[in-house]
């Protein structure tokens, strides 16, 4: 998140996609080929590239380089969407999103089928095919994981754009925007609610059939801190000073953006 804005401003979209592919390929190669036993190399590998083996330094590893590769590649798509948006061509935005989703889902399906065939035919190990072709490989994420769930996300973005443009959805959009603007607080609170509180009290909860009620209560407990955070304006504490750095032509360009995109 700190490096990508600089790359977006200085590197063309096609070059960013190429850099993302190279970074992801290097990360996947290191995950499959590098098996350190010493403590510090193991921490380095899991932090930046991930692991496929069971056990390691982290209980839950969120490797930096593969996810950075996805984010960097996605900026090229966002670049094109931004161009269409500034031109007011919403139809072109929907076509680009749905076309990209169709391509991603098709490639993900083909890779998944190929990985199953390669494993069954003995041409590749289960370890390698899982790292490349499984929709469940997340640490690090496989290509199929990126493409399949990314395709679903692009369809949801297209649907969200359509709903956001409907006048009767204005109130709901404002409420959802509040949650989106406090997404960090939502992430932290849901982690605490589900992995700490519910994990501790689950054995003592009565009436197993009442799980929908417990689910609704957990959503309330997750969103309440986020809404309070937004109401108090505490997002001002989550900044690295980009507004000050962007004063001048860049900030003026931001001010000229359509209101829907500035939000």
C-alpha positions, -999 to +999 in steps of 0.1 A: +000+000+000+030+023+006+050+013-025+022+009-051+012+046-053+047+055-063+048+027-089+014+037-103+026+073-107+060+063-124+055+030-142+032+023-171+004-002-166+018-029-189+052-027-171+034-030-137+017-062-148+050-076-160+067-067-127+038-083-108+041-115-128+078-117-123+075-110-086+048-137-082+068-163-102+099-156-081+079-160-049+063-192-060+097-206-071+112-198-037+082-214-019+086-246-039+124-248-040+137-232-008+133-251+024+154-234+051+159-251+084+175-222+103+153-198+123+159-165+105+158-178+069+125-195+078+111-163+092+122-144+061+107-170+037+073-171+055+071-133+059+078-124+023+070-155+002+049-179+023+051-216+029+033-248+018+046-271+046+027-276+078+042-260+108+065-231+108+072-198+125+038-182+120+005-196+130-011-177+101+012-164+074+001-136+051+031-134+027+039-100+014+053-106-021+025-127-036-002-103-024+018-073-034+020-089-069-018-092-070-023-056-059+003-043-084-013-061-113-048-049-102-036-013-105-035-017-142-071-027-143-079+002-119-060+025-142-084+017-171-114+018-149-104+053-137-100+065-173-135+053-182-149+068-150-133+102-156-149+101-191-183+091-176-184+059-196-200+037-170-210+011-196-174+006-206-165+001-169-191-027-166-179-043-198-143-043-187-151-057-152-173-085-166-149-093-194-120-095-170-141-117-146-150-141-175-113-144-185-102-149-149-128-176-142-120-194-175-082-194-169-087-205-133-109-234-144-084-245-171-055-243-146-074-263-120-083-291-145-047-291-158-033-294-122-056-324-115-045-340-148-008-334-141-011-349-106-031-379-117-007-385-146+023-383-123+038-353-141+038-331-111+037-336-073+007-328-052+028-302-035+034-283-068-001-287-082-017-274-050+006-244-050-004-235-086-039-249-093-058-252-060-086-227-052-078-234-015-041-225-015-039-192+003-005-191+021+008-184-004-022-178-028-022-199-059-029-185-094-063-203-093-070-187-059-062-152-074-081-157-106-112-175-093-120-153-063-108-123-082-134-130-109-161-132-082-149-099-068-150-082-102-186-093-107-195-079-072-178-046-081-199-043-113-231-051-094-221-026-067-216+001-093-251-006-107-267-004-072-248+027-062-261+045-092-298+038-083-314+067-065-335+045-043-302+029-030-287+062-018-293+056+019-280+020+018-249+032-001-241+058+025-243+032+052-221+008+033-197+036+026-193+042+063-184+006+068-160+007+039-143+039+052-137+021+085-126-012+070-095-015+092-116-012+124-141-038+110-112-062+102-097-059+137-131-061+155-143-091+135-111-109+142-115-103+180-152-112+179-149-145+160-115-157+169-113-147+206-148-141+220-169-167+201-141-192+202-141-189+240-178-189+246-189-213+219-189-245+241-212-227+266-238-213+241-273-228+246-297-237+219-275-247+189-305-241+166-303-204+175-271-199+156-287-173+132-294-151+163-258-155+175-246-146+140-267-114+139-254-104+174-218-110+162-224-087+133-237-060+156-206-065+179-183-062+149-199-031+134-206-011+165-169-001+171-165+008+134-196+031+135-184+047+167-149+052+151-164+068+121-187+091+141-157+103+161-136+109+130-108+088+142-097+079+107-075+110+110-051+089+131-046+064+103-025+084+079+011+085+067+009+121+055+000+116+018-023+145+018+005+169+027+028+153+001+001+155-025-006+192-021-002+210-054-010+196-088-017+161-077-041+172-049-058+197-072-063+169-098-079+148-070-103+177-062-114+177-098-123+141-098-161+132-098-176+131-064-184+094-067-147+085-072-133+109-046-154+090-020 
